[in-house]
Amino acid sequence: MAHEELLEIARSVAEEAGALAARLRREGVEVAATKSSPIDIVTAADRATEDLIRGRLAALRPADGFLGEESGGEAGTSGLTWVVDPIDGTVNYLYDLPNWSVSIAVVEGDPDPETWTALAGAVAAPQLGELYTASAGGGAFVGDRRLQVREAVPLNRALVATGFHYTQEIRTNQARVAQPLLARVRDLRRAGGAAIDLAYVAAGRIDAYFEQGLNPWDQAAGALLVREAGGVVRGLDSPAANHRMTIAGQADVVDELLASLRELGA
């Protein structure tokens, strides 16, 4: 199947899922469970939204695999896997902050950021009124506007976004690194949603982004947006992003940020 057809599926399903999640948010949010820690929550809306996405994709692409944050993985026979975060930024969603999104991507190969080839993806942010899309070789867009990462600046003039993990051990290390890093950059932003942070890198709204502990569904669509907008996405000690670290932005800025993160023991 052509990337354009896969992109249209990602776009349409993300829009439908985003509309459902927005309606459920207006009706009120119920915390259904916690996961890795008491502050790592899942809402009933997360589950309902993923159920909708999984059902739509199964009907449209029955031979493809699926990997979702809430319902886990299922292998397919086509060599393609849909990687889904039904509500990225669940705490924002709980508090009715606008920075949450539905993230859907389709990848070729194992659903692992270090080895997969991302083919198409969409990030729908209903409360921001934005839909980000990208396909391999086809560019990245918000609506009809083509995206381009910001031009390189020295690190001390870079606006850098990050996020904090839900487990205290990792969070403590992140705070230890963030304090001295703050003196080396223009400023740090923490908006609470990896998919939107990556979309903002692609859109040139921030210079770079880094975060420790991202899962495949957190970054699948957003990383493709960055690459198709002319940026790079890599790990701390790897040419590809992985669970240990994801760093995104214009290549020169990423190199300088990477050097600082290594020096600070990230």
C-alpha positions in Angstrom: 0.0 0.0 0.0 1.3 3.5 -0.9 2.3 5.7 2.0 -0.4 8.2 1.0 -3.1 5.6 1.7 -1.6 4.6 5.0 -1.4 8.3 5.9 -5.0 8.8 5.1 -6.0 6.0 7.5 -3.8 7.4 10.2 -5.3 10.9 9.7 -8.9 9.8 9.6 -8.7 7.5 12.6 -6.7 10.0 14.7 -9.3 12.7 13.9 -12.2 10.3 14.9 -10.4 9.2 18.0 -9.6 12.8 19.0 -13.2 13.8 18.6 -14.2 10.9 20.9 -11.6 11.7 23.5 -12.7 15.4 23.5 -16.3 14.4 24.0 -15.5 12.1 26.8 -13.4 14.9 28.4 -16.4 17.2 28.3 -18.5 14.6 30.0 -16.0 14.2 32.8 -12.8 12.1 33.4 -12.7 8.9 35.5 -9.3 7.5 36.6 -9.6 3.8 35.9 -6.2 2.6 37.2 -2.5 3.5 37.8 0.4 1.9 36.0 4.1 2.3 36.8 3.5 4.5 39.8 0.6 6.2 41.7 0.9 9.2 39.4 1.0 7.3 36.2 -2.7 7.1 35.5 -5.0 5.6 32.9 -8.5 6.9 32.4 -11.6 5.2 31.1 -11.3 7.5 28.1 -7.8 6.2 27.3 -9.3 2.7 27.1 -12.4 3.7 25.1 -10.3 5.7 22.6 -7.8 2.9 22.1 -10.7 0.4 21.6 -12.1 2.7 18.9 -8.7 3.0 17.2 -8.0 -0.7 17.4 -11.4 -1.6 16.0 -11.1 0.8 13.1 -7.6 -0.4 12.1 -8.6 -4.0 12.4 -11.4 -3.4 10.0 -9.3 -1.4 7.5 -6.0 -3.3 7.8 -6.7 -6.8 9.2 -3.3 -8.2 8.3 -1.3 -5.5 10.2 0.0 -5.8 13.7 -1.0 -3.5 16.5 0.9 -2.0 19.5 -1.1 0.2 21.9 -0.3 1.7 25.2 -3.4 0.4 26.9 -4.1 -2.9 25.2 -0.7 -4.2 24.3 0.5 -5.8 21.1 -0.7 -8.2 18.5 1.5 -9.5 15.6 0.3 -9.2 12.1 1.3 -10.9 8.8 1.9 -7.9 6.6 5.2 -6.7 8.2 3.5 -3.4 9.3 2.5 -2.5 12.8 0.3 0.4 14.0 1.8 2.0 17.1 -0.8 3.9 19.1 -1.1 6.2 22.1 -4.8 6.9 22.5 -4.3 9.9 24.8 -0.7 11.1 25.0 -0.6 13.6 28.0 -3.1 11.8 30.2 -2.4 14.0 33.2 -3.0 17.1 31.1 -6.3 15.5 29.9 -7.3 14.8 33.5 -6.7 18.4 34.5 -8.4 19.8 31.3 -5.1 21.3 30.1 -5.1 21.5 26.3 -1.7 19.7 25.6 -2.9 16.2 25.0 -3.2 14.3 21.7 -4.0 11.1 19.9 -0.9 9.7 18.3 -1.1 7.0 15.5 1.8 5.8 13.3 2.4 2.8 11.1 5.9 1.3 11.0 7.6 -1.4 9.0 9.6 -4.0 10.9 9.6 -4.8 14.6 7.8 -2.1 16.7 11.1 -0.8 18.1 12.3 2.8 17.5 15.9 1.6 17.1 15.0 -0.7 14.1 11.7 0.2 12.6 11.0 2.3 9.5 8.1 4.7 10.1 5.9 5.1 7.1 3.1 7.4 8.1 1.7 9.1 11.2 -0.7 11.5 12.6 -0.9 13.5 15.9 -4.4 15.0 16.5 -4.6 17.7 19.2 -8.4 18.5 19.4 -8.2 21.1 22.1 -5.5 23.0 20.2 -7.4 22.6 16.9 -4.4 21.1 15.2 -3.8 17.9 13.2 -0.2 17.0 12.4 0.6 14.5 9.7 3.7 13.0 8.0 4.7 10.3 5.6 8.1 8.9 4.7 9.4 11.1 1.9 6.2 13.1 1.8 7.0 15.8 4.3 5.4 16.9 7.6 2.3 19.2 7.9 0.0 20.8 10.3 -3.2 21.1 8.4 -2.1 22.1 4.9 1.0 24.0 6.1 4.3 22.2 5.5 6.6 22.1 8.5 10.3 22.9 8.9 12.4 22.7 12.0 14.0 25.9 13.2 17.4 26.9 11.9 20.4 26.1 14.1 21.3 28.4 17.0 23.9 28.0 19.7 22.6 26.0 22.6 22.5 29.0 24.9 19.9 30.5 22.6 17.9 27.3 22.2 14.4 26.8 23.6 14.4 23.2 24.8 11.5 21.0 25.8 11.6 18.0 28.1 9.4 15.8 30.1 9.7 13.9 33.4 9.2 10.2 34.0 6.6 8.8 36.4 9.0 6.7 38.4 10.8 8.5 41.1 14.3 7.1 40.5 14.3 8.3 36.9 12.6 11.5 37.8 15.3 12.3 40.4 18.0 11.8 37.8 16.1 14.0 35.3 15.9 16.8 37.9 19.6 16.5 38.6 20.4 17.0 34.9 17.8 19.7 34.3 19.1 22.1 36.9 22.6 22.7 35.4 21.2 22.4 31.9 18.9 25.3 32.5 21.9 27.5 32.8 23.1 26.4 29.3 20.0 27.0 27.3 17.6 29.9 26.6 14.9 28.1 28.7 13.3 24.8 29.4 9.7 23.9 28.6 7.7 21.1 30.1 4.3 20.8 28.5 3.4 17.2 29.5 3.0 15.4 26.2 5.8 13.9 24.1 3.9 13.7 20.9 3.0 17.4 20.9 6.6 18.3 22.0 7.9 16.5 19.0 5.3 18.1 16.8 6.4 21.5 18.1 10.0 20.7 17.1 8.8 19.8 13.6 6.8 23.1 13.5 9.7 25.2 14.6 8.0 26.3 17.8 10.9 24.9 19.9 14.5 24.3 19.0 15.0 20.8 20.5 13.4 18.2 22.8 14.8 15.5 24.9 13.3 13.0 27.3 14.3 9.8 29.1 12.1 6.7 29.2 9.8 7.2 26.2 7.9 4.2 25.0 7.4 3.3 21.3 3.9 4.8 21.2 5.1 8.1 22.8 7.3 8.9 19.9 6.4 6.9 16.8 4.3 9.6 15.0 6.2 12.6 16.5 9.6 11.4 15.5 8.5 10.9 11.9 7.1 14.5 12.0 10.6 15.8 13.1 12.5 13.8 10.4 10.1 14.9 7.6 10.5 18.5 8.8 14.3 18.3 8.3 15.3 17.4 11.8 17.0 14.4 13.4 15.9 12.1 16.2 18.5 10.1 18.0 19.5 8.5 21.3 22.1 9.3 23.8 24.5 6.6 22.8 22.7 5.4 19.7 22.0 6.8 16.2 18.3 6.0 16.9 16.0 7.0 19.7 15.4 4.4 22.4 13.9 4.0 25.8 17.0 5.4 27.4 16.8 8.8 25.6 15.1 10.5 22.8 16.6 13.8 21.5 15.1 15.7 18.6 15.7 18.9 16.7 17.9 20.5 14.0 21.1 18.4 13.7 23.6 20.9 15.0 21.5 21.8 18.0 21.0 18.1 18.8 24.7 17.5 18.6 25.4 20.4 21.1 22.5 19.3 23.4 23.7 15.7 23.2 27.2 16.7 24.3 25.8 18.6 27.3 23.6 15.7 28.3 26.5 13.3 28.2 28.7 15.7 30.2 25.9 16.1 32.8 25.5 12.3 33.2 22.0 12.0 31.7 
